[in-house]
Amino acid sequence: MSLPLIRLLQLVSPALPVGAYTYSQGLEWIIDAGRVKTEAQVGEWIGDALDGAFGNYELPLLARLMAAWAAGEDGAVADLNARALASRETSELRAETVQMGYSMVRLLVDLPAFASLPGWLARIRALEEPVFPAVWSAAATAWEVAPADALAGYAWAWLENMVMAAVKAVPLGQAAGQRLLSDLSARVPEQVDKAIVMAPENWSNFQPGLAIASSRHETQYSRLFRS
């Protein structure tokens, strides 16, 4: 059995202690506002994000980060980290990626499987205000996970978190959650293939509905999630 596969499973596990489950990326507000009420509407909202800001920006960013880590181009990593920060349109989205990045660094410091690898701790610690994709991609690269597999796993973990947020907030049943995961995950391979070859000038996180939902969530009176 491949050790990189095992490491990838660890990186995408809901048990990874980085707090991903506490965020909904605006989904909670759109549900509270009555715009998303059904399983089909949840699938449309998450699918739009998968095809939009996530698939056209975060996934290609992750691919380029892995390439930079592997090539020893730490200056490029720092530039990509800064670019990721600048792409977050709302305070909650920015706080999310910074908090998860910080938690991921703390985790890797405590993991001998990463901390014992020569030079890697110093490299991630050199990042100023590291974002989650930057630190996550460092672990995937250090553990020799193939880029396509890493992107597919990262997308799966994001999808699972979004669907589980909807299951809690709509609410939906567990079977509905599994149907959504089955349908949405079938679109991941195409997104991964596209992300690996997408040039930075073609990246786009333009998704006004997502940004509006996230900004409205900042002042939502009653909420389960932090974004």
N, C-alpha and C positions, 0 to 999 in steps of 0.2 A: 504494500500500500504506500502511496506517495505521501511523504511528510509535508510537502508544500500544500497538498490538498487538505490535510489535517489542520495545518496552520490557517488556511483560508476559512475552514469551517469555524475555527475559533474566532476569527476576525468578524465573521458575519453573524455570530450567535447572538440571540437576544440577551444572553447572560454577560456579554461584554459590558463591563461597568463604566459606560461613558454617558449614560443618561438619555440615550436616544428615545426611549419610550415616553419621555416627558414632553415631547414636542409633537405638534401636529402641522406646523408650517401653514397656519391660516385656515386649515380644514375645520377646526372647531368653530371658528367664527362663521364660516359660510354655512355650517350646519345650524348654528344657533339663529342665524338670520333667516332660516327657512328656505334657502336657495338649494340645498342638497338634503333630500329627505329619504331617498330610496336607494336600493342597491345599485340600480342602473345609473343613478345620478352620481353616486360615489365613484363608480367605475369611470364615468366620463371625466369627473374632476381630476382624479389621480392620473388617468390616462393622458389628459391634456398636459399635466405637469411632466409626466414621463417623456412625452414627445416634445415638450417645450423646454423650460428652464433646466430641468434635470438632465434630459437627454442631450440637449444642444449646448449646455455649458458645463455642468458639474462632471459629467462622464468624460468628455474630452479633456477637461482640466486634469482629472485624475490620471488619464492615460499619459498626458504630457509630464505630470509630476513623476510618475513611475519611470519614465524614460530619463528624466533629469537626475533622479536619485541614482539610477543604475549607471549613468555615465559620469557620476561624480561632479555634476554641474550644480553645486550648491547655490551659486549665485542665481541661476535660473529658477531653482526651487524657491528661493526667497522672493523673486519677482512674481512667480505664480501664486505664492502665498498672499502677497500684497494684492494681486489682481483678484483673488477669490474674496478677500475682505471687502474690496471696493465694489464687488458685484452684489453685495447684500443690501437690498433697498431699504430695509426697515431695521430698527434697533433690535427687535426680537430675533430676526433671522441672523443678524450679525452676532448677537450674544449667544445664539445656539451653536454656531460653528466654532466660536472661540471657547465656549465652555467645554464642548465635546473634545476640541483639540487639546485643551489643558488636561482634561481627564485622561485622554489617550496617552499623553506624554507621561503622566504620573503612573499609569498602568505599565507602560513599557519599561520604565525605570525599575519597576518591581518584578519584571519577568526575566529570569535568567536566560530564557531562550532568545531574548532580544538583547538584553543588557550585556551579555557576554560576547556579543559579536563586535569585533574590533571597530571602533570609530563611530558606530551608529548613534550612541547616546549623545556624543558631542555634536553630531550633525543635527539632530532634531532639537537639541537645546539651543543651538545657535539661531534658530528661527525666532524672530520677534513676533509675539502674539500669533502663535501657530494656529492655523485653521484645521478642522478635522480632516478634510481630504489630504492635506499635506502630511499629517502625522500617520494617518491610516496607510497612505501609499508608501511611506517609508517602511512600515512594518511588512507590508506585502512584498516590497522589493527585497528587503533584507532576508525574508524567508523564501525567496526565489519562487514566488507564485507567478505563473504566467500572466502577462497583462490582460489578455482576453478573459481568463478565468477570474482575475481580480475584479475587473469591471463588472462581470456578470454577477459575482457575489455581492459587490457593493450595491448594485442596482436591486438585487433581491432583498437585501437587508433594508434598504430604503422603502421598497414596496411593502414589505411585511410591516414595517413600523406605521406607514400611512394607513394601511388597511386595518390594522389593529386599533389605530386611533378612531377610525370610522366605526368599527364594531362597538367601541365603548360609547362614542358620542351620539350616534344616530338615535338609538342603538340598532345594531344588526345582530343576527344570530351567527354562531360559529360556522355553520354551513355556508352562509352567505359570504363570510370572510374568505373561506377556502375557494369558493367559486370566483371571487374577485382576484385572488392571488393566482389562480390557474389561468384565468383569461389575460390578466395584465402581464404576467411573467412570460407568456408566449411572445410578447413584443420585445422582450429584452435582447435576444440575440441580434436583431436588426439594429437596435440602438447601440450595442457594443461595437458591432462591425463599423458602424458609421463614426462612432466616437474615436476609434483608434486611428483613423486616417484624417479626421477633420482638422483643417488648418486653423490656427488661433484666430485669424481674421474672420473666420466664418462662425465662431462661437457666438451664441446669443442667449441671454437670459431674459429676453423681453417677454414678459407675461404679466400685463397690468392687473388682471384679476387676482393673481396670487399676491402681488405686492399690496393691493388694496385690502384683501382679506387679512393679510399679516398685520398691516398697520391698524386696522380696525380691532384686531384681537388685542392689541396693546391696552385698549381701554375697555375691553369687555368686562362686565361686572362680575359674572360668575363663570368660572372656567376650571377645567380639569388639567389643561396642558399649559406649558410655558410659552408656546408660540402657536 
